[in-house]
Amino acid sequence: MGENHQARFDPKTYFDYCYQFATVPGQKDNRRFVNFVLCQLSKTFSTGKYQGQRLIEVGTGPTVHTLISACQYYDEILASDYVDSNRSEIERWLRAEEGCFDWSAHMQYVCDLEGKRTPQIIADTLRQKVKRVLKCDVCLENPFHPIKVPPADCVISSLCLEAACKDRESYRRSLSSVAGLLRSGGVLVLIGDLDENYYTVGEQRFACVNLNQEFITATLSELGLTVEEFNLQQAEDRTGNLKCDYAASFHLIAVKR
Ligand SMILES: C[S@@+](CC[C@H](N)C(=O)[O-])C[C@H]1O[C@@H](n2cnc3c(N)ncnc32)[C@H](O)[C@@H]1O
């Protein structure tokens, strides 16, 4: 599935399709979804309960929005994705290159929730703390093979595993590899979609493994993680959504025993 994304996933179309805050016809759930993610991540990290030295994000895509809330609580951040052009987009944003995607509206949204930082402070923090942008393949036992990375205090992943895995067995294996990146006591923050069979990026359609809450919580428990929170947002208009056929989005927090 990684090779399929490498060949057909276009980061610029993905930005326009999912992360422009302007309303796009047929995709009115986009802003609701992004707000749900930003809100849940803000709540998670503003407790101050989760902090440490190292944060890894797996399957970051070309985005940085999932790191906006967490970045103030970790010293070093590693971002990663299978697709070369996605990693290049992150690197372009880190260098503040002309024409890179503008995340300031997303940062402003989080600032309004927090009532403290400014988008400029967030951008500066991220640019200082994201130390590495690595190729990763969540289908490998060590997703960063042949590079070995030290155990992380926090792992975040958003919408990656369901897109990277063809069935529940491979999802279980990938979740095990992702959990393997955490130190004991470390926290996994996982964002995804339930009951989804495909998503599209422009004309390109990508298959997803169909998941439900029971399967995810049981799998995490088998893998030695305790689920502390499982938050859901139901899709508003499943049939009118041209982007994907998800029934709900989830955000979960699980701690490695
Ligand atoms: C729907 S995008 C999610 C991107 C971003 N995390 C977000 O929340 O918008 C799915 C991502 O999974 C990545 N991906 C697909 N297969 C992968 C694999 N085997 N290992 C790592 N990443 C993979 C794709 O390159 C893509 O960036």
PDBQT file of the ligand as one rigid body, heavy atoms in Angstrom, charges set to zero:
ROOT
HETATM    1  C1  LIG A 301      -4.742   9.920   4.481  1.00  0.00    +0.000 C 
HETATM    2  S1  LIG A 301      -3.029  10.269   4.506  1.00  0.00    +0.000 S 
HETATM    3  C2  LIG A 301      -2.841  10.930   6.147  1.00  0.00    +0.000 C 
HETATM    4  C3  LIG A 301      -1.811  12.002   6.205  1.00  0.00    +0.000 C 
HETATM    5  C4  LIG A 301      -1.774  12.822   7.501  1.00  0.00    +0.000 C 
HETATM    6  N1  LIG A 301      -1.270  12.029   8.601  1.00  0.00    +0.000 N 
HETATM    7  C5  LIG A 301      -3.130  13.400   7.858  1.00  0.00    +0.000 C 
HETATM    8  O1  LIG A 301      -3.629  13.178   8.968  1.00  0.00    +0.000 OA
HETATM    9  O2  LIG A 301      -3.693  14.118   7.030  1.00  0.00    +0.000 OA
HETATM   10  C6  LIG A 301      -2.343   8.643   4.622  1.00  0.00    +0.000 C 
HETATM   11  C7  LIG A 301      -0.836   8.679   4.714  1.00  0.00    +0.000 C 
HETATM   12  O3  LIG A 301      -0.345   7.359   4.946  1.00  0.00    +0.000 OA
HETATM   13  C8  LIG A 301       0.899   7.247   4.252  1.00  0.00    +0.000 C 
HETATM   14  N2  LIG A 301       1.218   5.823   4.079  1.00  0.00    +0.000 N 
HETATM   15  C9  LIG A 301       0.618   4.922   3.260  1.00  0.00    +0.000 A 
HETATM   16  N3  LIG A 301       1.206   3.714   3.382  1.00  0.00    +0.000 NA
HETATM   17  C10 LIG A 301       2.196   3.862   4.305  1.00  0.00    +0.000 A 
HETATM   18  C11 LIG A 301       3.139   2.979   4.878  1.00  0.00    +0.000 A 
HETATM   19  N4  LIG A 301       3.211   1.685   4.524  1.00  0.00    +0.000 N 
HETATM   20  N5  LIG A 301       3.983   3.457   5.813  1.00  0.00    +0.000 NA
HETATM   21  C12 LIG A 301       3.925   4.764   6.196  1.00  0.00    +0.000 A 
HETATM   22  N6  LIG A 301       3.057   5.652   5.685  1.00  0.00    +0.000 NA
HETATM   23  C13 LIG A 301       2.196   5.206   4.756  1.00  0.00    +0.000 A 
HETATM   24  C14 LIG A 301       0.629   7.978   2.951  1.00  0.00    +0.000 C 
HETATM   25  O4  LIG A 301       1.809   8.325   2.284  1.00  0.00    +0.000 OA
HETATM   26  C15 LIG A 301      -0.164   9.184   3.443  1.00  0.00    +0.000 C 
HETATM   27  O5  LIG A 301       0.677  10.249   3.773  1.00  0.00    +0.000 OA
ENDROOT
TORSDOF 0
